Amino acid sequence: MDEECKKEQDKENKEDTEAKQQKKDTLHKEGIHKTRGIGRLKEENSSLKQQLGEYQDMVKRTMADYDNYRKRTQKEKDNISLYANEKLIMDLLPIIDNMERAVDSFNDDPAFKDYYEGINMVLKQIHQLLDKYNVKEIKAVGEEFDPYLHHAVAQVEDEDCESNIVIEVLQKGYKLNDKVIRPSMVKVAK
């Protein structure tokens, strides 16, 4: 019986050893699989981080593009409102020129004093209206010739003035909100 017990105990010990070894082998294989799985997960994590960085860059670029678009359209809207009256004002300028010529011609004749005063009052109202819409006359006489503001139609010898100085305005020039809508037509000293 002892022998039988001993065999039985040896058999159990052998089975325990085999079970332990099998468990050890299984854990070792799982560890290898886990290690391989961790490596794969690290690679996947790195790939996902790279994609995340690319998406973040795309979002930043899109936001910057949108911000630029918004600013550009706002500037266009502002310009439209600033210069919406330009065509009307350009059509009004020849009428103003003619009224100023009429005032100049009536000024010397006392028989037309009432006409002079009436046209001069209307002309003052028109100038007030132009001021209201930020239309300013370009100063020219005595100023240095500026091709952005003046259109020279003649050069005249004048010993009293320096060279390149405007000596006479033939037609007034105007600016609308700092934009030249009609340059002054001038004579310039040589």
Residue frames as a rotation matrix with the C-alpha (Angstrom) as fourth column:
MET 1
0.560 0.828 0.000 0.00
0.828 -0.560 0.000 0.00
0.000 0.000 -1.000 0.00
ASP 2
0.322 -0.561 -0.763 2.82
0.171 -0.758 0.629 2.27
-0.931 -0.333 -0.148 0.63
GLU 3
-0.713 -0.618 0.331 4.00
0.398 0.031 0.917 1.66
-0.577 0.785 0.224 -2.80
GLU 4
-0.125 0.759 0.639 0.69
0.965 -0.058 0.257 2.38
0.232 0.649 -0.725 -4.23
CYS 5
0.753 0.359 -0.552 0.47
0.536 -0.821 0.197 5.59
-0.382 -0.445 -0.810 -2.21
LYS 6
-0.111 -0.893 -0.435 3.96
0.164 -0.448 0.879 6.48
-0.980 0.026 0.197 -3.28
LYS 7
-0.685 -0.093 0.722 3.09
0.708 0.147 0.691 5.92
-0.170 0.985 -0.034 -6.94
GLU 8
0.345 0.906 0.246 0.01
0.918 -0.380 0.115 7.89
0.197 0.186 -0.962 -6.52
GLN 9
0.637 -0.175 -0.751 1.88
0.312 -0.832 0.458 10.70
-0.705 -0.526 -0.475 -4.84
ASP 10
-0.512 -0.858 0.029 4.60
0.304 -0.149 0.941 10.62
-0.803 0.491 0.337 -7.54
LYS 11
-0.382 0.471 0.795 1.90
0.916 0.077 0.394 10.72
0.124 0.879 -0.461 -10.15
GLU 12
0.704 0.676 -0.219 0.30
0.707 -0.697 0.122 13.73
-0.070 -0.241 -0.968 -8.45
ASN 13
0.248 -0.713 -0.656 3.66
0.183 -0.630 0.754 15.46
-0.952 -0.307 -0.026 -8.10
LYS 14
-0.692 -0.493 0.528 4.40
0.557 0.102 0.825 14.79
-0.460 0.864 0.204 -11.75
GLU 15
0.057 0.813 0.580 1.01
0.958 -0.209 0.199 16.15
0.282 0.544 -0.790 -12.72
ASP 16
0.756 0.170 -0.633 1.57
0.458 -0.827 0.325 19.22
-0.468 -0.535 -0.703 -10.51
THR 17
-0.222 -0.931 -0.291 4.99
0.212 -0.337 0.917 19.76
-0.952 0.142 0.272 -12.07
GLU 18
-0.641 0.042 0.766 3.56
0.765 0.118 0.633 19.36
-0.064 0.992 -0.108 -15.56
ALA 19
0.462 0.880 0.108 0.68
0.875 -0.472 0.109 21.69
0.147 0.044 -0.988 -14.69
LYS 20
0.522 -0.360 -0.773 3.11
0.271 -0.790 0.550 24.20
-0.809 -0.497 -0.314 -13.25
GLN 21
-0.596 -0.790 0.143 5.31
0.338 -0.085 0.937 23.93
-0.729 0.607 0.318 -16.33
GLN 22
-0.316 0.575 0.755 2.31
0.931 0.034 0.364 24.21
0.183 0.817 -0.546 -18.60
LYS 23
0.729 0.579 -0.365 1.13
0.659 -0.738 0.145 27.23
-0.186 -0.347 -0.919 -16.64
LYS 24
0.104 -0.807 -0.582 4.63
0.176 -0.561 0.809 28.71
-0.979 -0.186 0.083 -16.86
ASP 25
-0.723 -0.341 0.601 4.72
0.599 0.122 0.791 28.08
-0.343 0.932 0.116 -20.62
THR 26
0.165 0.884 0.438 1.29
0.960 -0.245 0.133 29.61
0.225 0.399 -0.889 -21.02
LEU 27
0.726 0.051 -0.686 2.31
0.385 -0.857 0.343 32.69
-0.570 -0.513 -0.642 -19.04
HIS 28
-0.344 -0.926 -0.155 5.52
0.243 -0.248 0.938 32.95
-0.907 0.285 0.311 -21.07
LYS 29
-0.575 0.204 0.792 3.55
0.817 0.091 0.570 32.73
0.045 0.975 -0.219 -24.33
GLU 30
0.560 0.829 -0.014 1.03
0.824 -0.554 0.119 35.26
0.091 -0.078 -0.993 -23.03
GLY 31
0.378 -0.524 -0.764 3.90
0.282 -0.720 0.634 37.50
-0.882 -0.455 -0.124 -22.00
ILE 32
-0.721 -0.622 0.306 5.35
0.442 -0.072 0.894 37.29
-0.534 0.780 0.327 -25.51
HIS 33
-0.196 0.748 0.634 1.92
0.915 -0.092 0.392 37.98
0.352 0.657 -0.666 -26.96
LYS 34
0.702 0.435 -0.564 1.45
0.646 -0.722 0.247 40.82
-0.300 -0.538 -0.788 -24.49
THR 35
-0.130 -0.841 -0.525 4.86
0.259 -0.540 0.801 42.20
-0.957 -0.032 0.288 -25.39
ARG 36
-0.790 -0.086 0.607 4.04
0.609 0.003 0.793 41.91
-0.070 0.996 0.050 -29.07
GLY 37
0.205 0.961 0.183 0.61
0.930 -0.250 0.270 43.43
0.306 0.115 -0.945 -28.36
ILE 38
0.503 -0.111 -0.857 2.18
0.488 -0.782 0.388 46.30
-0.713 -0.613 -0.339 -26.41
GLY 39
-0.619 -0.782 -0.072 4.58
0.314 -0.330 0.891 46.96
-0.720 0.529 0.449 -29.30
ARG 40
-0.545 0.513 0.664 1.69
0.781 0.023 0.623 46.94
0.304 0.858 -0.413 -31.73
LEU 41
0.534 0.775 -0.337 -0.30
0.845 -0.489 0.216 49.24
0.002 -0.400 -0.916 -29.44
LYS 42
0.073 -0.600 -0.796 2.67
0.376 -0.723 0.579 51.61
-0.924 -0.341 0.173 -29.15
GLU 43
-0.860 -0.361 0.361 2.97
0.441 -0.167 0.882 51.74
-0.258 0.917 0.303 -32.94
GLU 44
-0.126 0.910 0.394 -0.75
0.882 -0.079 0.464 52.35
0.454 0.406 -0.793 -33.26
ASN 45
0.538 0.270 -0.798 -0.59
0.716 -0.646 0.264 55.04
-0.445 -0.714 -0.541 -30.56
SER 46
-0.427 -0.789 -0.442 2.29
0.309 -0.586 0.749 56.76
-0.850 0.183 0.494 -32.37
SER 47
-0.775 0.208 0.596 0.37
0.607 -0.017 0.795 56.64
0.175 0.978 -0.113 -35.65
LEU 48
0.277 0.959 -0.056 -2.73
0.915 -0.246 0.320 58.08
0.293 -0.140 -0.946 -34.00
LYS 49
0.260 -0.274 -0.926 -0.69
0.540 -0.754 0.375 60.88
-0.801 -0.597 -0.048 -32.40
GLN 50
-0.809 -0.586 0.041 0.72
0.326 -0.389 0.862 61.76
-0.489 0.711 0.505 -35.82
GLN 51
-0.429 0.745 0.511 -2.78
0.756 -0.013 0.654 61.80
0.494 0.667 -0.558 -37.34
LEU 52
0.470 0.593 -0.654 -4.00
0.864 -0.462 0.202 63.95
-0.182 -0.660 -0.729 -34.45
GLY 53
-0.235 -0.663 -0.710 -1.18
0.371 -0.737 0.565 66.45
-0.898 -0.130 0.419 -35.10
GLU 54
-0.908 -0.065 0.413 -2.08
0.418 -0.166 0.893 66.57
0.010 0.984 0.178 -38.80
TYR 55
-0.002 0.990 0.143 -5.76
0.878 -0.067 0.475 67.16
0.479 0.126 -0.869 -37.99
GLN 56
0.360 0.069 -0.930 -4.87
0.713 -0.663 0.227 69.87
-0.601 -0.746 -0.288 -35.48
ASP 57
-0.696 -0.662 -0.277 -2.74
0.273 -0.602 0.751 71.61
-0.664 0.447 0.600 -38.16
MET 58
-0.678 0.513 0.526 -5.64
0.611 -0.004 0.792 71.36
0.408 0.858 -0.311 -40.63
VAL 59
0.359 0.848 -0.389 -8.02
0.927 -0.275 0.257 72.88
0.111 -0.453 -0.885 -38.09
LYS 60
0.024 -0.432 -0.901 -5.60
0.497 -0.777 0.386 75.73
-0.868 -0.457 0.196 -37.36
ARG 61
-0.914 -0.384 0.131 -5.14
0.281 -0.366 0.887 76.47
-0.293 0.848 0.443 -41.08
THR 62
-0.335 0.880 0.336 -8.89
0.783 0.062 0.619 76.34
0.524 0.471 -0.710 -41.67
MET 63
0.442 0.474 -0.761 -9.50
0.843 -0.510 0.172 78.71
-0.307 -0.718 -0.625 -38.76
ALA 64
-0.384 -0.660 -0.645 -6.84
0.298 -0.750 0.590 81.11
-0.874 0.035 0.485 -40.08
ASP 65
-0.888 0.109 0.447 -8.33
0.440 -0.082 0.894 80.96
0.134 0.991 0.025 -43.59
TYR 66
0.087 0.996 -0.023 -11.78
0.922 -0.071 0.380 81.67
0.377 -0.054 -0.925 -42.21
ASP 67
0.271 -0.061 -0.961 -10.48
0.659 -0.715 0.231 84.58
-0.701 -0.696 -0.154 -40.11
ASN 68
-0.772 -0.599 -0.214 -8.75
0.211 -0.559 0.802 86.06
-0.600 0.574 0.558 -43.19
TYR 69
-0.622 0.635 0.458 -11.94
0.653 0.099 0.751 85.60
0.431 0.766 -0.477 -45.23
ARG 70
0.343 0.786 -0.514 -14.01
0.939 -0.293 0.179 87.30
-0.010 -0.545 -0.839 -42.54
LYS 71
-0.061 -0.454 -0.889 -11.60
0.406 -0.825 0.393 90.26
-0.912 -0.337 0.235 -42.35
ARG 72
-0.926 -0.323 0.194 -11.45
0.285 -0.263 0.922 90.59
-0.247 0.909 0.335 -46.15
THR 73
-0.302 0.890 0.341 -15.25
0.795 0.038 0.605 90.58
0.526 0.454 -0.719 -46.53
GLN 74
0.404 0.409 -0.819 -15.62
0.823 -0.552 0.131 93.09
-0.399 -0.727 -0.559 -43.70
LYS 75
-0.473 -0.655 -0.589 -13.10
0.248 -0.740 0.625 95.38
-0.846 0.150 0.512 -45.39
GLU 76
-0.868 0.215 0.448 -15.00
0.455 -0.022 0.890 95.03
0.201 0.976 -0.079 -48.69
LYS 77
0.157 0.976 -0.153 -18.26
0.950 -0.107 0.295 95.91
0.271 -0.192 -0.943 -46.94
ASP 78
0.189 -0.162 -0.968 -16.63
0.584 -0.774 0.244 98.94
-0.789 -0.612 -0.052 -45.33
ASN 79
-0.817 -0.561 -0.133 -15.26
0.200 -0.493 0.847 100.09
-0.540 0.665 0.515 -48.69
ILE 80
-0.513 0.715 0.474 -18.65
0.752 0.108 0.651 99.66
0.414 0.690 -0.593 -50.34
SER 81
0.482 0.742 -0.467 -20.28
0.874 -0.446 0.194 101.88
-0.065 -0.501 -0.863 -47.73
LEU 82
-0.074 -0.597 -0.799 -17.43
0.415 -0.747 0.519 104.44
-0.907 -0.293 0.303 -47.93
TYR 83
-0.841 -0.410 -0.354 -17.51
-0.152 -0.449 0.880 104.75
-0.520 0.794 0.316 -51.69
ALA 84
-0.333 0.802 0.497 -21.16
0.793 0.523 -0.312 103.98
-0.510 0.290 -0.810 -52.48
ASN 85
0.615 0.636 -0.466 -21.85
0.362 -0.753 -0.549 107.61
-0.700 0.169 -0.694 -53.41
GLU 86
-0.373 -0.907 -0.193 -18.82
0.230 -0.292 0.928 108.01
-0.899 0.302 0.318 -55.67
LYS 87
-0.581 0.182 0.793 -20.73
0.814 0.127 0.567 107.76
0.002 0.975 -0.222 -58.97
LEU 88
0.539 0.842 0.012 -23.35
0.837 -0.537 0.105 110.28
0.095 -0.046 -0.994 -57.85
ILE 89
0.488 -0.434 -0.757 -20.66
0.238 -0.769 0.593 112.70
-0.840 -0.470 -0.272 -56.66
MET 90
-0.614 -0.737 0.281 -18.72
0.441 -0.026 0.897 112.33
-0.654 0.675 0.341 -59.92
ASP 91
-0.233 0.627 0.743 -21.89
0.926 -0.091 0.367 113.24
0.298 0.774 -0.559 -61.83
LEU 92
0.732 0.549 -0.404 -22.45
0.669 -0.693 0.270 116.23
-0.132 -0.468 -0.874 -59.53
LEU 93
-0.044 -0.870 -0.491 -18.95
0.629 -0.406 0.663 117.73
-0.776 -0.280 0.565 -59.94
PRO 94
-0.693 -0.215 0.689 -19.48
0.702 -0.420 0.575 119.24
0.165 0.882 0.442 -63.45
ILE 95
0.372 0.884 0.282 -22.64
0.675 -0.466 0.571 120.93
0.637 -0.022 -0.771 -62.16
ILE 96
0.629 -0.242 -0.739 -20.66
0.609 -0.438 0.661 122.40
-0.484 -0.866 -0.128 -59.26
ASP 97
-0.490 -0.861 0.135 -17.99
0.730 -0.321 0.603 123.59
-0.476 0.395 0.786 -61.72
ASN 98
-0.390 0.416 0.821 -20.63
0.690 -0.459 0.560 125.37
0.610 0.785 -0.108 -63.82
MET 99
0.713 0.673 -0.197 -22.23
0.619 -0.473 0.627 126.97
0.329 -0.569 -0.754 -60.78
GLU 100
0.250 -0.715 -0.653 -18.83
0.648 -0.378 0.662 128.25
-0.720 -0.588 0.368 -59.61
ARG 101
-0.699 -0.456 0.551 -18.20
0.714 -0.402 0.574 129.72
-0.040 0.794 0.606 -63.07
ALA 102
0.122 0.841 0.528 -21.62
0.667 -0.463 0.584 131.42
0.735 0.281 -0.617 -62.92
VAL 103
0.749 0.102 -0.654 -20.84
0.625 -0.435 0.648 132.87
-0.219 -0.894 -0.390 -59.49
ASP 104
-0.257 -0.937 -0.238 -17.48
0.683 -0.350 0.641 134.14
-0.683 0.002 0.730 -60.79
SER 105
-0.646 0.019 0.763 -19.09
0.688 -0.418 0.593 135.75
0.331 0.908 0.257 -63.84
PHE 106
0.397 0.886 0.240 -21.94
0.609 -0.451 0.653 137.40
0.687 -0.113 -0.718 -61.87
ASN 107
0.229 -0.363 -0.903 -19.64
0.941 -0.153 0.300 138.66
-0.248 -0.919 0.307 -59.14
ASP 108
-0.741 -0.665 -0.090 -18.41
0.607 -0.722 0.331 141.64
-0.285 0.191 0.939 -61.17
ASP 109
-0.706 0.524 0.477 -21.79
0.170 -0.529 0.832 142.87
0.688 0.668 0.284 -62.46
PRO 110
-0.935 0.347 0.075 -24.07
-0.188 -0.304 -0.934 144.69
-0.302 -0.887 0.350 -59.99
ALA 111
-0.277 0.878 -0.391 -27.09
-0.938 -0.158 0.310 144.08
0.210 0.453 0.867 -62.26
PHE 112
0.165 0.284 -0.945 -26.82
-0.241 0.940 0.241 140.34
0.956 0.188 0.223 -61.47
LYS 113
-0.606 -0.451 0.656 -26.32
-0.691 -0.110 -0.714 140.76
0.394 -0.886 -0.244 -57.73
ASP 114
0.190 0.775 0.603 -29.50
-0.924 0.349 -0.157 138.80
-0.332 -0.527 0.782 -56.89
TYR 115
0.819 0.034 -0.573 -28.51
-0.348 0.823 -0.449 135.96
0.456 0.567 0.686 -59.22
TYR 116
-0.183 -0.980 -0.075 -25.05
-0.357 0.137 -0.924 135.94
0.916 -0.142 -0.375 -57.70
GLU 117
-0.505 0.021 0.863 -26.42
-0.863 -0.027 -0.505 135.70
0.013 -0.999 0.032 -54.16
GLY 118
0.557 0.809 0.190 -28.95
-0.794 0.585 -0.163 133.00
-0.243 -0.060 0.968 -55.09
ILE 119
0.689 -0.364 -0.626 -26.46
-0.190 0.743 -0.641 130.79
0.699 0.561 0.443 -56.94
ASN 120
-0.379 -0.887 0.265 -23.86
-0.490 -0.051 -0.870 131.37
0.785 -0.460 -0.415 -54.21
MET 121
-0.110 0.428 0.897 -26.35
-0.969 0.156 -0.193 130.18
-0.223 -0.890 0.397 -51.54
VAL 122
0.888 0.438 -0.138 -27.12
-0.459 0.845 -0.274 127.01
-0.003 0.307 0.952 -53.52
LEU 123
0.343 -0.856 -0.388 -23.40
-0.202 0.336 -0.920 126.44
0.917 0.394 -0.058 -54.06
LYS 124
-0.459 -0.469 0.755 -22.73
-0.812 -0.124 -0.571 126.77
0.361 -0.874 -0.324 -50.30
GLN 125
0.394 0.682 0.617 -25.45
-0.830 0.551 -0.079 124.17
-0.394 -0.481 0.783 -49.62
ILE 126
0.876 -0.122 -0.467 -23.87
-0.212 0.772 -0.599 121.81
0.434 0.624 0.650 -52.13
HIS 127
-0.133 -0.990 0.035 -20.46
-0.383 0.019 -0.923 122.27
0.914 -0.136 -0.382 -50.49
GLN 128
-0.252 0.135 0.958 -22.03
-0.963 0.065 -0.262 121.55
-0.098 -0.989 0.113 -47.08
LEU 129
0.806 0.585 0.089 -23.57
-0.558 0.802 -0.215 118.39
-0.197 0.123 0.973 -48.54
LEU 130
0.525 -0.702 -0.481 -20.18
-0.164 0.470 -0.867 117.35
0.835 0.534 0.132 -49.95
ASP 131
-0.421 -0.670 0.612 -18.60
-0.729 -0.152 -0.668 117.92
0.540 -0.727 -0.424 -46.52
LYS 132
0.265 0.637 0.724 -21.30
-0.919 0.395 -0.011 115.75
-0.293 -0.662 0.689 -44.94
TYR 133
0.989 0.123 0.079 -20.27
-0.087 0.930 -0.358 112.86
-0.118 0.348 0.930 -47.21
ASN 134
0.437 -0.899 0.041 -16.55
0.122 0.104 0.987 113.51
-0.891 -0.426 0.155 -46.61
VAL 135
0.483 -0.295 0.824 -15.82
0.861 -0.010 -0.508 114.96
0.158 0.955 0.249 -50.06
LYS 136
0.431 -0.450 -0.782 -12.93
0.312 -0.739 0.597 117.42
-0.846 -0.502 -0.179 -49.80
GLU 137
0.983 -0.176 -0.051 -11.46
-0.130 -0.472 -0.872 119.81
0.129 0.864 -0.487 -52.32
ILE 138
0.421 -0.907 -0.030 -7.80
0.905 0.418 0.078 119.14
-0.058 -0.060 0.997 -53.15
LYS 139
0.717 -0.287 -0.635 -5.64
-0.059 -0.933 0.356 122.13
-0.694 -0.218 -0.686 -52.25
ALA 140
0.575 -0.476 0.665 -3.43
0.814 0.413 -0.409 123.02
-0.080 0.776 0.625 -55.20
VAL 141
0.678 -0.324 0.660 -2.34
0.114 -0.840 -0.530 126.67
0.726 0.435 -0.532 -55.60
GLY 142
0.386 -0.646 0.658 1.05
-0.860 -0.511 0.003 127.18
0.334 -0.567 -0.753 -53.98
GLU 143
0.630 -0.128 0.766 1.51
-0.366 0.821 0.438 123.45
-0.685 -0.556 0.471 -53.37
GLU 144
-0.548 -0.821 -0.161 4.21
-0.630 0.279 0.725 121.31
-0.550 0.499 -0.670 -54.93
PHE 145
0.078 0.565 -0.821 2.94
-0.949 0.295 0.113 119.39
0.307 0.770 0.559 -57.97
ASP 146
-0.538 -0.126 0.833 1.88
-0.477 0.861 -0.178 115.86
-0.695 -0.493 -0.524 -57.01
PRO 147
-0.771 0.206 -0.603 0.94
-0.554 0.250 0.794 113.57
0.314 0.946 -0.078 -59.91
TYR 148
-0.782 0.525 -0.335 -1.42
0.595 0.790 -0.150 111.63
0.185 -0.316 -0.930 -57.63
LEU 149
-0.199 0.710 -0.676 -3.40
0.649 -0.421 -0.634 114.78
-0.734 -0.564 -0.377 -56.82
HIS 150
0.139 0.147 -0.979 -2.84
-0.371 -0.909 -0.189 117.05
-0.918 0.390 -0.072 -59.82
HIS 151
0.325 -0.033 0.945 -3.13
0.835 0.480 -0.270 116.79
-0.444 0.877 0.183 -63.58
ALA 152
-0.244 -0.520 -0.819 -0.73
0.050 -0.850 0.525 119.27
-0.969 0.087 0.233 -65.20
VAL 153
0.594 0.486 0.641 -2.02
0.683 0.118 -0.721 120.67
-0.426 0.866 -0.262 -68.48
ALA 154
0.728 -0.402 0.555 0.56
0.193 -0.657 -0.729 123.45
0.658 0.638 -0.401 -68.86
GLN 155
0.167 -0.741 -0.650 3.94
0.948 -0.061 0.314 124.61
-0.272 -0.668 0.692 -67.62
VAL 156
0.824 0.210 0.527 4.43
0.355 -0.916 -0.189 128.35
0.443 0.343 -0.829 -67.31
GLU 157
-0.354 -0.933 0.057 7.53
0.649 -0.290 -0.703 130.47
0.673 -0.212 0.709 -66.75
ASP 158
0.780 0.553 0.293 7.05
0.157 -0.627 0.763 132.30
0.606 -0.549 -0.576 -63.46
GLU 159
-0.210 -0.959 0.191 9.92
0.080 -0.212 -0.974 134.09
0.974 -0.189 0.121 -61.78
ASP 160
-0.095 0.254 0.963 7.94
-0.873 -0.485 0.042 134.59
0.478 -0.837 0.268 -58.55
CYS 161
0.773 0.452 0.444 7.46
-0.607 0.729 0.315 130.82
-0.182 -0.513 0.839 -57.96
GLU 162
-0.326 -0.840 0.434 9.83
-0.636 0.534 0.557 127.95
-0.700 -0.095 -0.708 -57.54
SER 163
-0.573 0.042 -0.819 9.92
-0.709 0.476 0.520 125.21
0.411 0.879 -0.243 -60.11
ASN 164
-0.685 0.346 -0.640 7.26
0.246 0.938 0.244 122.49
0.685 0.010 -0.728 -59.88
ILE 165
-0.808 0.489 -0.329 4.82
0.220 -0.268 -0.938 124.61
-0.547 -0.830 0.109 -57.85
VAL 166
-0.187 0.846 0.499 1.15
0.980 0.121 0.161 124.83
0.075 0.519 -0.851 -58.86
ILE 167
-0.948 -0.207 -0.241 0.37
0.227 -0.972 -0.056 128.43
-0.222 -0.108 0.969 -59.88
GLU 168
-0.517 0.826 -0.226 -3.18
-0.853 -0.518 0.057 128.14
-0.070 0.223 0.972 -61.20
VAL 169
-0.665 0.430 0.611 -6.12
0.189 0.888 -0.419 125.72
-0.722 -0.164 -0.672 -60.93
LEU 170
-0.854 0.374 -0.362 -8.15
-0.479 -0.295 0.826 125.27
0.202 0.879 0.431 -64.10
GLN 171
0.213 0.910 -0.354 -10.51
-0.403 0.412 0.817 122.69
0.890 -0.032 0.455 -62.63
LYS 172
-0.007 -0.180 0.984 -10.82
-1.000 -0.009 -0.009 121.76
0.011 -0.984 -0.180 -58.94
GLY 173
-0.426 -0.172 -0.888 -9.97
-0.211 0.973 -0.087 118.26
0.880 0.150 -0.451 -57.81
TYR 174
0.291 0.622 0.727 -11.77
-0.908 -0.060 0.414 116.30
0.301 -0.781 0.547 -55.10
LYS 175
-0.839 -0.459 -0.292 -11.14
-0.295 0.835 -0.464 113.44
0.456 -0.304 -0.836 -52.68
LEU 176
0.421 0.904 0.068 -13.75
-0.646 0.247 0.723 111.07
0.637 -0.348 0.688 -51.27
ASN 177
0.949 -0.068 0.307 -12.56
-0.223 0.543 0.810 109.55
-0.221 -0.837 0.500 -47.98
ASP 178
0.181 -0.983 -0.017 -8.88
-0.444 -0.097 0.891 110.04
-0.878 -0.154 -0.454 -48.94
LYS 179
-0.146 -0.176 0.973 -9.43
0.741 0.633 0.226 108.56
-0.655 0.754 0.038 -52.39
VAL 180
-0.677 -0.115 -0.727 -8.84
-0.303 -0.856 0.418 110.95
-0.671 0.503 0.545 -55.28
ILE 181
0.077 0.778 0.624 -11.99
0.564 0.482 -0.671 110.87
-0.822 0.403 -0.402 -57.37
ARG 182
0.794 0.033 0.607 -10.90
0.565 -0.412 -0.715 113.72
0.226 0.911 -0.346 -59.65
PRO 183
-0.149 -0.914 -0.377 -7.41
0.942 -0.247 0.228 115.24
-0.301 -0.321 0.898 -59.75
SER 184
0.472 0.231 -0.851 -7.02
0.129 -0.973 -0.193 119.01
-0.872 -0.018 -0.489 -59.97
MET 185
0.474 -0.306 0.826 -6.31
0.871 0.021 -0.492 120.27
0.133 0.952 0.277 -63.47
VAL 186
0.684 -0.298 -0.666 -3.44
0.287 -0.730 0.620 122.76
-0.671 -0.615 -0.414 -62.98
LYS 187
0.741 -0.625 0.244 -0.73
-0.012 -0.376 -0.927 124.96
0.671 0.684 -0.286 -64.45
VAL 188
0.739 -0.573 -0.355 2.72
0.603 0.326 0.728 124.38
-0.301 -0.752 0.586 -63.00
ALA 189
0.770 -0.556 -0.313 5.73
-0.561 -0.824 0.084 126.70
-0.305 0.111 -0.946 -62.79
LYS 190
0.777 -0.567 -0.274 8.81
0.136 0.576 -0.806 125.67
0.614 0.589 0.525 -64.78
